[in-house]
């Protein structure tokens, strides 16, 4: 009881904080070692090359110090030995919700996933703990050659394709947490869209952590072949516990010439989850990559979706919002590397800090010496809603070509009294007025989301604004 | 904390990312504090016609050191220069209510292999002064540390011109602003040291202080010019603006990093910073990192921006239709770009002096 009170105090009214009893078929002991890494690989019956790369990544992780930037004090609190690195809750991945174990299916019902699938999705992967429990894709897409699998199945069924692209965008030695993910990855999505195929409706992955002290390390690899397009949506939640969990994903996107990838995330982990994610894309000639990234939950998020503009005429766009409430630090941003000429990029970042939360934008734009006529636009806006909260902006612009035109602007402000007064004069309470202003502030993000996500996000923000007056 | 007791900075530190300490240290042996030669100082009115009334240059007393050496107690460059000068500190004092009729020129001649100067600034309450500090000489390495207080309700236009020869320059400022002090801090570098690392910090700990920081920087050939400007708002109703213009040519690299920090309790703070970079050659590079940390919600506004670009084609075309050849047109546009911040550094007299320096360095007329 005491533990629940403590947790409630820590995370507030988090609506996805429920949890099911732990019914697992396999659960590794807490802690990480080379044996754990080899055991995960053996359990999945992986090819030798994958086992080798896992072990190399583990050694890199073990020897690499923690980052010396960001919220170091929060990072130091992570106890890697207290985490479960593999937990399997279902014997296999099902393609009918009826075959998914009842308790897990009920969880996803409560999260609204099956309903959303019927209405507006081309395919769904539902991951519970370490592995996918449900997976489906529309038949017509399958017939067109679209591959949409959980990553484990992708490796089994298309080993050569995975081997060709795995770790090419995010090498295991990129950072400590990409090394950790590469060592113990499990689940995630594998997508290949053939040349010229347009996946009209989004595909979705939903990640759920249920167990205590759980580490979720999904790995996602999306390859959009020449002239194809896809929109991938991911959501994530976890129960409310008083002990911490770790989510450390790696996402690699490859947009081949003329391809289009949009990757939308609504991250709503409970406030006891460390969310340390590496997301990076490579855009070839005339390809477009868009990251639409919402960070509402988690204790500490460190996530900087990146795009390497490798081919001439490529375009990158990052739209991100972050909400930091009590005890939260959203350290998010974007990185764009202009390696080729006539490439363009746009970053729009919005953050709100409330109840002592801290929102940080950390960004990097690099223009290489040989990249002619690049255009860069970066805009960061932040709202601080009370005296205990904080907002930071850490942008870096490195421009090595004189033909580049780059702009960056940022502002931090409070909610305008005039706007609140105007809305109250139109009959809204102060609380409603504040919620409306906040939703309006996030509007450039929500309008890019599928309708269901946008409505959900607006409701979430209205909930967060409750009790913020007086 | 003494230099020898400090941990050496890592490259991951924001302040040392682009110019690591070993690259600006006199000999790269970080534990070594070489013996430094003192600089030659001359203080006069800008036109030399009168003595600068109420402004003196003196050897600092123990009381001066206690009162004015407020900043950088754990800062590597501050402590390093202090270790080199070994207590030989000079104080430039502006008496309370002093109002010299002319800008005051402090010439600092730096010679020898290693030259270091620790200068304290003690500007009295209600004083009104324009101070031009001109660094020149052929020292291989120069360390220049300034610390001090601009007193309550003082009006100070403070410009530092880097006219050092081929050597390297490590410059560190730690200036505290008094209540209602109105300060313009200017940095001019048209040419100057081959490698410059400057760490300029302004602390606004009293209510009503107002600060405008301007930079006008031209880098040539293989120069490496790294300026960090940190503005700290500690008190309510404080105001700051930073406007930094850098033009880079040849294979030079210019770096502008800013840190604007609004601490909790600095209600009504109004702060902004802008970095503009003009890239003049294929091999030049400009980096900008304008950082912002805001811990107070009741602010007028805090913002920053950066813009990078080449010389504007339309402007070049316009000037060519008025008879300028390409080189002339470009020089004029560069000079105008640099002059935009020079005009904000002080009075017309001060501006004319700075403009003369700039046009001489660029060999153009505005």
HADDOCK unambig.tbl for C-alpha pairs under 7 A between the chains (distance, minus, plus):
assign (segid A and resid 384 and name CA) (segid B and resid 297 and name CA) 5.18 0.50 0.50
assign (segid A and resid 385 and name CA) (segid B and resid 297 and name CA) 6.37 0.50 0.50
assign (segid A and resid 386 and name CA) (segid B and resid 297 and name CA) 5.71 0.50 0.50
assign (segid A and resid 387 and name CA) (segid B and resid 296 and name CA) 5.60 0.50 0.50
assign (segid A and resid 387 and name CA) (segid B and resid 297 and name CA) 5.36 0.50 0.50
assign (segid A and resid 389 and name CA) (segid B and resid 295 and name CA) 6.14 0.50 0.50
assign (segid A and resid 390 and name CA) (segid B and resid 294 and name CA) 5.57 0.50 0.50
assign (segid A and resid 390 and name CA) (segid B and resid 295 and name CA) 4.32 0.50 0.50
assign (segid A and resid 390 and name CA) (segid B and resid 296 and name CA) 6.87 0.50 0.50
assign (segid A and resid 391 and name CA) (segid B and resid 293 and name CA) 5.91 0.50 0.50
assign (segid A and resid 391 and name CA) (segid B and resid 294 and name CA) 5.11 0.50 0.50
assign (segid A and resid 391 and name CA) (segid B and resid 295 and name CA) 6.46 0.50 0.50
assign (segid A and resid 392 and name CA) (segid B and resid 292 and name CA) 5.24 0.50 0.50
assign (segid A and resid 392 and name CA) (segid B and resid 293 and name CA) 4.18 0.50 0.50
assign (segid A and resid 392 and name CA) (segid B and resid 294 and name CA) 5.99 0.50 0.50
assign (segid A and resid 393 and name CA) (segid B and resid 291 and name CA) 5.41 0.50 0.50
assign (segid A and resid 393 and name CA) (segid B and resid 292 and name CA) 4.81 0.50 0.50
assign (segid A and resid 393 and name CA) (segid B and resid 293 and name CA) 6.41 0.50 0.50
assign (segid A and resid 394 and name CA) (segid B and resid 289 and name CA) 6.99 0.50 0.50
assign (segid A and resid 394 and name CA) (segid B and resid 290 and name CA) 6.85 0.50 0.50
assign (segid A and resid 394 and name CA) (segid B and resid 291 and name CA) 4.67 0.50 0.50
assign (segid A and resid 394 and name CA) (segid B and resid 292 and name CA) 6.53 0.50 0.50
assign (segid A and resid 395 and name CA) (segid B and resid 289 and name CA) 5.54 0.50 0.50
assign (segid A and resid 395 and name CA) (segid B and resid 290 and name CA) 6.39 0.50 0.50
assign (segid A and resid 395 and name CA) (segid B and resid 291 and name CA) 6.42 0.50 0.50
assign (segid A and resid 396 and name CA) (segid B and resid 288 and name CA) 5.97 0.50 0.50
assign (segid A and resid 396 and name CA) (segid B and resid 289 and name CA) 4.50 0.50 0.50
assign (segid A and resid 397 and name CA) (segid B and resid 287 and name CA) 5.44 0.50 0.50
assign (segid A and resid 397 and name CA) (segid B and resid 288 and name CA) 5.13 0.50 0.50
assign (segid A and resid 397 and name CA) (segid B and resid 289 and name CA) 6.20 0.50 0.50
assign (segid A and resid 398 and name CA) (segid B and resid 286 and name CA) 6.18 0.50 0.50
assign (segid A and resid 398 and name CA) (segid B and resid 287 and name CA) 4.35 0.50 0.50
assign (segid A and resid 398 and name CA) (segid B and resid 288 and name CA) 6.61 0.50 0.50
assign (segid A and resid 399 and name CA) (segid B and resid 285 and name CA) 5.76 0.50 0.50
assign (segid A and resid 399 and name CA) (segid B and resid 286 and name CA) 5.35 0.50 0.50
assign (segid A and resid 399 and name CA) (segid B and resid 287 and name CA) 5.98 0.50 0.50
assign (segid A and resid 400 and name CA) (segid B and resid 284 and name CA) 6.32 0.50 0.50
assign (segid A and resid 400 and name CA) (segid B and resid 285 and name CA) 4.33 0.50 0.50
assign (segid A and resid 400 and name CA) (segid B and resid 286 and name CA) 6.48 0.50 0.50
assign (segid A and resid 401 and name CA) (segid B and resid 282 and name CA) 6.14 0.50 0.50
assign (segid A and resid 401 and name CA) (segid B and resid 285 and name CA) 6.86 0.50 0.50
assign (segid A and resid 402 and name CA) (segid B and resid 279 and name CA) 4.77 0.50 0.50
assign (segid A and resid 402 and name CA) (segid B and resid 280 and name CA) 6.39 0.50 0.50
assign (segid A and resid 402 and name CA) (segid B and resid 281 and name CA) 6.23 0.50 0.50
assign (segid A and resid 402 and name CA) (segid B and resid 282 and name CA) 5.90 0.50 0.50
assign (segid A and resid 402 and name CA) (segid B and resid 309 and name CA) 6.26 0.50 0.50
assign (segid A and resid 402 and name CA) (segid B and resid 310 and name CA) 5.30 0.50 0.50
assign (segid A and resid 403 and name CA) (segid B and resid 309 and name CA) 6.35 0.50 0.50
assign (segid A and resid 403 and name CA) (segid B and resid 310 and name CA) 5.55 0.50 0.50
assign (segid A and resid 404 and name CA) (segid B and resid 309 and name CA) 5.64 0.50 0.50
assign (segid A and resid 405 and name CA) (segid B and resid 308 and name CA) 5.59 0.50 0.50
assign (segid A and resid 405 and name CA) (segid B and resid 309 and name CA) 4.61 0.50 0.50
assign (segid A and resid 406 and name CA) (segid B and resid 307 and name CA) 5.43 0.50 0.50
assign (segid A and resid 406 and name CA) (segid B and resid 308 and name CA) 5.11 0.50 0.50
assign (segid A and resid 406 and name CA) (segid B and resid 309 and name CA) 6.62 0.50 0.50
assign (segid A and resid 407 and name CA) (segid B and resid 306 and name CA) 5.62 0.50 0.50
assign (segid A and resid 407 and name CA) (segid B and resid 307 and name CA) 4.44 0.50 0.50
assign (segid A and resid 407 and name CA) (segid B and resid 308 and name CA) 6.66 0.50 0.50
assign (segid A and resid 408 and name CA) (segid B and resid 305 and name CA) 5.01 0.50 0.50
assign (segid A and resid 408 and name CA) (segid B and resid 306 and name CA) 4.94 0.50 0.50
assign (segid A and resid 408 and name CA) (segid B and resid 307 and name CA) 6.36 0.50 0.50
assign (segid A and resid 409 and name CA) (segid B and resid 304 and name CA) 5.57 0.50 0.50
assign (segid A and resid 409 and name CA) (segid B and resid 305 and name CA) 4.00 0.50 0.50
assign (segid A and resid 409 and name CA) (segid B and resid 306 and name CA) 6.51 0.50 0.50
assign (segid A and resid 410 and name CA) (segid B and resid 303 and name CA) 5.16 0.50 0.50
assign (segid A and resid 410 and name CA) (segid B and resid 304 and name CA) 5.17 0.50 0.50
assign (segid A and resid 410 and name CA) (segid B and resid 305 and name CA) 6.16 0.50 0.50
assign (segid A and resid 411 and name CA) (segid B and resid 302 and name CA) 5.51 0.50 0.50
assign (segid A and resid 411 and name CA) (segid B and resid 303 and name CA) 3.97 0.50 0.50
assign (segid A and resid 411 and name CA) (segid B and resid 304 and name CA) 6.49 0.50 0.50
assign (segid A and resid 412 and name CA) (segid B and resid 301 and name CA) 6.18 0.50 0.50
assign (segid A and resid 412 and name CA) (segid B and resid 302 and name CA) 5.12 0.50 0.50
assign (segid A and resid 412 and name CA) (segid B and resid 303 and name CA) 6.09 0.50 0.50
assign (segid A and resid 413 and name CA) (segid B and resid 297 and name CA) 6.81 0.50 0.50
assign (segid A and resid 413 and name CA) (segid B and resid 299 and name CA) 6.55 0.50 0.50
assign (segid A and resid 413 and name CA) (segid B and resid 301 and name CA) 5.29 0.50 0.50
assign (segid A and resid 413 and name CA) (segid B and resid 302 and name CA) 6.60 0.50 0.50
assign (segid A and resid 414 and name CA) (segid B and resid 297 and name CA) 5.66 0.50 0.50
assign (segid A and resid 414 and name CA) (segid B and resid 298 and name CA) 6.48 0.50 0.50
